Structure formats: C-alpha cells, structure tokens
Amino acid sequence: MKLTFRYPVYPTQEQETTLLRWLDHLCELQNSARHDRKVAWETEGERVSCNDQQQKLKVAREKYDDFREVPQDIQVCALERTDKAFDGFYRRCKKGDAKKGYPRHRKQIRSMSWKLRKHKLKSGERVRQNPIRETAWKHDRLKVPKLGEVKIYMHRPLQGDPTGVTLVKKASGWYAHIVCELPDMPKVEATEAIAVDMGTTHYLTTSEGEKEDNPRWYRQAEGVTRKHSKDLSRKKKGSNRSKKQQHKLALHHERTANRRKDFIGKLVYKLYHYKQNNVLVAEDLCVSNMVKNKHLSKSISDASWCAFFKWVGNIAERDGFHFHQVDPKNTSQTCSSCGKKSPKKLSLAIRTFDCSFCGMSLDRDHNAAINILFRAAAALRGERWVTTLYETRNKNEATKTKGFKHAEQLMLFDAVTSPSL
C-alpha cells in the first residue's frame, strides 16, 4: 500500500527561480520526447521505448550545458511520465475506445518528480535515503538534487518507507508530495454497514434516513469567479497586471477545490469512524454519462461524486474497511418494503416514494439507500441483511442481469446459513 504525504515547501527567491527554470526545461523535454515518438511512428512505423529515450538523454547531457544543470533523476521521471501517457494511449486503442486520448503538446507543467535511491550501509544492508533532515526549529529541510536543502513544514510525521518525491507549484505556493510504502492493512470483520444514495439537492442520504446538505461550493464562489474573470479580460494580455489578476483567479479556484476536498474528507471520516461503520455501499454511477445532461451537469460536477468514491476507496484500503458499489438500476423505482417496482416511472421532481402495492410512503432517497444496502447484501445468501427485492433474490440473476462477472463481487459477508425464503 502506498500513501502520499503533502507538506508545504518554502524555497528562497533564488531557489524558486531555479525551480521555475527546471520546469520550463522539463516541459521542453516532454514535448521533445512526444515529438520523437510521433515522428518515428509516422516515418518508420516503429515505437520508441523509454529506454531508447534515456540513452539519448545521456548523450544530450554530455553535449549540452542546459541538460546538465537539471538533475538526471528528474529528467528520467519526466520521460517515464511521457512513456506512461503513450502506454495508456496504446491500451485504449487496443480496447477500441471511442476516445483514444493521444498525448498532447504541453504548454506548461507544474510538477517535477524524482525517485529516492538506496545506499549500502557498512553492515551490508541497503537502506533508502531519507529526503528530510529534521531540525530543532519550526521548519525542517527537504533535500532536493542539485539545489540543496529547502524549508519544509512537517505538520505530521512520515509513515513507512519513502520512495519518491514530487514538487508541485500551485497558486498558493510550493508543495512536496512524498510517496511512502506501507504494509497492507488487513480487512476488519464486517459488522456494521451503511449505504448512501448520492444526490444534488442533498449531497447524500444514508440508509438510516440521515441527510447531508450539499454545500454547492462552485455555485457559492460563482459570483467572485465572474468578477475576477471580468477583471482579467480588461487587462492587457501578457502584462504584469494581467499576470497578477490571473494568479488571483487561480488562487480563488484552488480555495474552492480545497473547500470541496475538506468537506469530502470530513464526511468520509464521519461515515466510517464517527458512525462506527466498517462497510459502506454506494451505487456504481457512470458520472461521465450523467454530466451530459445539460440541466444537471453543473450540479453533478460541483458535487464531485467521483472524488467522493475515490476518497472512500482510499480510506477503506488504508484503515482496513470495506467499500462496495452496486448496480444503480431501479434503486429509486423499487419499493424497499415489498420489492415491487413502481408501474410508472418516477420523475426527479417526485421526492416521495408511494408504493401502490403495500402502501408504504418514504422519502425517495431514503428508499433508494435501503435498496442499495439490500442489493449488496443479497449477492450471496446467508449475509447479515436479507433482501426482499425480487430482482436480486437469486444470485444467478446478479451475474446475468447486473453485468457482474460473479456474485462474489457484491459479497459483504461469508455465507453462514441459508435463510428460508
């Protein structure tokens, strides 16, 4: 398991000038590597490997001074980043995806990475070098190749074995992302579970009936964003005042994104730790298709459901919890009490589910959250929760109609007993 720790970095003015010059060089290097691969394919029909480009890099470092000024480890990571982009392009072409995503020409890059090497001790043991030098003052020191030590604020200690460092330039300053390897956390025994139904009016509704308000971060900041954009349009392009206003707009967008991340992180902690749940179930939504709806695209993008699902998955892997996603088909159109589907499709304007068969009346999102929990528990018989939904009672139907390879993909618990139907 890998964990990334982010810390603010405070380079001096001279160090920042050097880092910005390195970023420009790496941008040119990545574009040259991209052009080299493109020409080789168009002229000779051959693919250029990352190893071939690294050999060319050695020749360029011996010949040109500007190549020798930049650390070789950082240049190699830039070439590996280009190789990774082309590998993804070839993989999408092989799968036949509609959007191939050919690597684009980069106008600017904002990050540089390098890997931490291992050195041999007198005892013969190989240990990876520590990039941080601790001090007695507020700021420790980060060792950057060919630059020296840079101030870094370690607000929490590192865990595990650090393997790589990435310096990122944002509108609010410089940040160091240190990747550490940790042993995998064993999964805890599943005892308490909760399901969530995502929405735009409320951010989510749990299977217990609790609702979380949607802060709508982008819509709150939309007025200030419009003001900054108008001010930027009045400035002469390329002038110092234009650059200052552009920085002000970028800082505003970064603060909006930070508020969204802070909300999602606290919400995930609340669902897992504060509520003492070790299983969380959600729908496997295809957000890329949902944002094509012109009436809901801004609200769905502002809610950032994909970021929420990714955050939940990462926290579950880190702390040994369980996270499952189920098929979202008809979760809000089916009664959670009798399992009958509504004869008439309910529009989004109808917020209460009234069952015409059993007479049950329940909030639409709460009903959907209960169905999500039932659908996950009904993948195999013998779990703690037994569904009354007809469409998922049989585990064979989960493999045929739901599109899953096997019913174990939705399993929460091992089968202990076989309940009588």
N, C-alpha and C positions, 0 to 999 in steps of 0.2 A: 504494500500500500504506500502511496506517495502523498505527502502533504506539502502544501506551499505556504510559506510564511511571508507576509508582506510587511515591510518596515519602511518608514520614510528615511530618505537619504538627503544630506545637506552638503553638496560639493561647494568648494570655493568658486569664485568667479573664473579663475584660471582653469580649474578642473572642469567646470561646466562648458567653457569654450572648447576644451579638448574633446569632451564627450559629444558635443554637437558636431564637431568636425568628424569624429568617428562615425556618427550616424549617417552623415552625408556620404562618407566613403562606403559604408555597408549598403546603402541604397543603390549606389552605382554598381557595387559588386553583385548584388542580387539581380539587377537588371541585365548585367553582362552575362551572368550565368543563364538567365532565361533566354537571352538572345542567342547564346551559343547553342543551347538545346534546340531552339526553333530552327536555326539555320541548318544544323546537322540533320534534322528530320526532313526539312524541305528539299535539301540538295542531295543528300545521300540516303535518306530513309533509315537512318540509324539513331538509336537513343544514346545520349551521353549520360554516363553514370556519375555519381557523386565522387567516386574515387578518381575518375579522369579529371574532373574539375579541381580536385585538391592537388593533383600533380601539377596542373597548370598554375595553381596558386603559388606553389613553391618556386616555380620559375619566375613568376612575377615579383615575388618578394626579393629574389636575388637581383632583379634588374631595376626595380623602381623603388625610390625612397618613400613615396607616399604609402606603398603597401607595407613597408617595414615599420612605419610609425604605428600602425594598428596591430594589436596583439593577434597572433595567428589563431589562437583558440576561438576568439570572437569571429574571425573570418570563416573558420571551418563551420561554426554553428550557423552562420548565415547561408553557407552553401547547403548545409543539411536541411535548412528550412525551405530552400528552393526545391531540393530533391523531394521533400515530403509533399509539397504542393503538386509536383508533377506526378508523384505516385497516386495521389488522390484523383487527379485528372484521368490517368490511365485506368484506374479502378472503375470510375464512373462510366468511362467509355466501354469497358468490358461488360458492365452490367446493363448497358443500354439506357442509361438515364436520359431524361429529356434535356436536363441542364448539365452539360459536361463540366463547366467551370474551369476554362483554361486559365492558367496563372497570368495575372495581369501585370502590366508595367507599373512599377511603384514610383509615385512621385515623392513620397516621403515615408520614412519608417520611424518608429518611436521607441524601439527597444533593441537591446543587444544582449546576447547570452554567451556564457562560457561554462564549460564543464570543469569540475574540480578533480584534479588528478590525485592518484595515490602515490605516497612516498614510502620508502622502506626504512624501518627503524633498525637500530642496532641488534635488536632481538630477532630480526628477520621477519617481523610482522609488517604487513602492508596496511597503512592507515591513510585514509583520505584527508587531505589538508583542510584545516578549519579556516573558512573565509573571514571569520570575525575575531578581532583582538579586543578582549574585554579591558576596560579601563575603570578607574575609580570615579570617573565623572559621569555626567548625565548621558553623554554620547559615547558609544563605543566606536570602533574603527572597522570599516569594511575594506578588505584588500582587493584592489582592482588591478589586473595585469597592466604593467607599463604606465600606470597612473599614480600608484601609491595607495595611501590609506585615505578613505573618505569617511566623514562623520555619518553615523547611522544611529537611529534611536531604537534600541531593542526594548520595546514595551512588554515583550513576553519572551521567555527563553525558547531556544530551538529544541526540537524533539527529533530523535533519530539521527541518521547519518546524512549530512548534506551532500548532494550530488551535483548540483548546478545552481548558478546564479543568473538572474536576468535583471538588468537595469531598464526601467521604464520611465519615459518622460511624459508627464501629464500636465494639464493646465495648472494644477495646484502644486507641482514640483516633481522631484525625482523620487522613485520608489524602487526598492530592491525586493525581488521575489526569489526566495531561497527554497529550492525543492529538496525535501528530505525523504528518505526511505524509512518506513516503519514496518514492523511485523504486522501481518493481517490480524484484525480483531475478530475473534470467534463470535458467531451469532449467538445472541441470548435466546433463551427459551421463550417462545411466543405465548404470552399470557393475556395481554390486553391489546385490543385492536380498535382502530378508529378509521372511518372512511370520510373523505372530503369530496364535495362537489364544487367545482370551480364556477365562478360567475363574474359578471361585470357590475351588477347592482350591489351585491355583496361579494367580497373577494372570494370567500369560500363559506360553505355550510357543512358542518360536521354531521355525522350520523347520530349524534346526541342532540341535535337541534340547535347548537350554538352557531351564531353567525359572526363573521369577521368583516368589519366595514372595509370598503375599498377606498383607500386614500386618494386615488387618482392623481399621482404625482405629476404627470406631464400636464394634465389639464390645469392644475393649480399653478404651475410655472409657465403656462402658455402666454399669459399677458406680458410677463417680464421678457420672455423669449422674443415675442413680437417687437417689443421696444428695442431690445439690443440688436435685432436684425435690421430694423429700420435705421438705427444709428449707424450700423455698419454699411448700409447701402449708400449713405450720404458721404462716406469718406472716400477719398481718392485711393484707388487700388494700388497697393504697394507702398503707401506712405506709412510713417511711424504711427500716426493716429489710427490708421486702418488696422495696423498690427495690434495696437493696444485694445481696440474695440473687438477685434477677433478673439484675442485672449480672454476678454471679459465674457464674451458669448460662450466660449469653450468651457470656462470655469463654471458658468451657470448650468450648462448641460451636465457637467461632471457632478455638481452638487445634487442635481435631480436624480442622477443614476445612483449616487451614494445613499440618498434617502430611500430609494426603492430597495437597494440591497440590505440596508439596515432593517427595514420592515420585514423583508422575507426571512432574514436570518433570525430575528426575534420570534417570528411566527412559527418557524420550524422548531425552534427550541421550546416554544410553548406547547406545541402538539406532542412532542416526544418526551421532554423531561418534566415540564411543569404539570402536564396532564398525566404523566406516568404511563404513556403508551409505548409499547415496543414494536407495534405493527401499524403501518399506515398504508391505506389503499386509496388509489386515485384512478381516474379514467385515463386511458391511453389516447389522449387527444392529438389529432393531426393539426397543430396550430397553423402550419404553413398554408393549409387549405382554408382554415377558418378566417384568416385575415383577408381573404379575397372578398369577403362580404363588405361592401362599401359602407354599410350602416354601422358595422361593429368593429371595423378594422382598427380604428384609433383606440377604442376602449380595450380591445384584446391585447394590442401591442403595449398599451400603457400598463396593463395588469401583469404582463411578462410571466405567463404561466410556465413557459419552458424553463425560465430561470428558477422558478419555484420547484419544479420537478427535479431539475438538476441538483439544486441545493439539498432537497430531501434525500436524493440518492447518495450524495456525498456524505451527508451526516449519518445516514444509515450504515454506510460502509465504514465510516470512521469509528462509530460507537457500537457497532455490532447489532444494530436494529434491523427491522425488516421493512422493505418498501416494495409494494406490488402495484401494477397497473392492469386494469381490466378493460375489456371491450366496452365502449361507451354507448353501444346501440340500444335505444329504447329504455335507458335507465330513468328518464324523466317521463316516459309514456306508459309505465307499468306500475301497477299498484303494489306497494310493498307489503300489504296485508294479505291479499288473496292471490296475488301473482298474475292477475288478468291484465291484458293490455287494453288501453283505452280505445274504444271503437273509433273515436275521432281524434285526429292528430291535434295536440295542444300547441297553440302558438306561443311565442315568447312573452306575449302580453298577459297570458293567463299564469298567475303566480301561485294559484292554489290547485292542488290535485284533488278532484272529487270523483271517487270511484263509483261508477254506475252499477257495479255488481254487489259489492259488500257495503257501500255507503260510507266508506272511510273518507275523511276530509283532512288533508295535511298540506303543509307548505310544500310547494313543488320541489325546491332544492333539498329540503329535508328528506322527502320521499326518495329523491334520486340518490342521496348519500346512503340511505339504508339499502337501496337496491345494489349499490356498488359494493357494500360490505357483504351482502348476501351472495352476490355473483362471485366474489373472490373466495368465499368460504365454501361454495358449492362446487368447486373444481373437482374435489375428491370427497367422497362420503366419509364421514367419521370425524370431521373437524368440530371445533367448538360451536360454531354457528351453522345451523342447517337451514337452507333456503326453502322458501315456499314458491319460488319462481318456477313456472313450468318449463320455460325455455332453457334453464340451466340445471334441471334436476339430474339429468343423465350426463355423466362425464364424457360420453362419446359424442354428445351434441356439442360440447365445448370444443372438440377438435374439428368438427365438420363445419358448424355454422359460425364459430367465432374466429376461425382463421389461425388458431394456435397449433403448434406442431404436436404438443402433447398436453394433457390436462395438468401435469405437474407444474407447468408454468404459472398457474394461478394458485398453487397449493400454499396454504398458510401453516398447516399443522399436519403431522403424520396421522394416518388413519389408525384410530384406536378401536373403535367399534363401528359397526354398520347399523345406522339407525333404521328402524322400520318405517316404511312410507305409508 
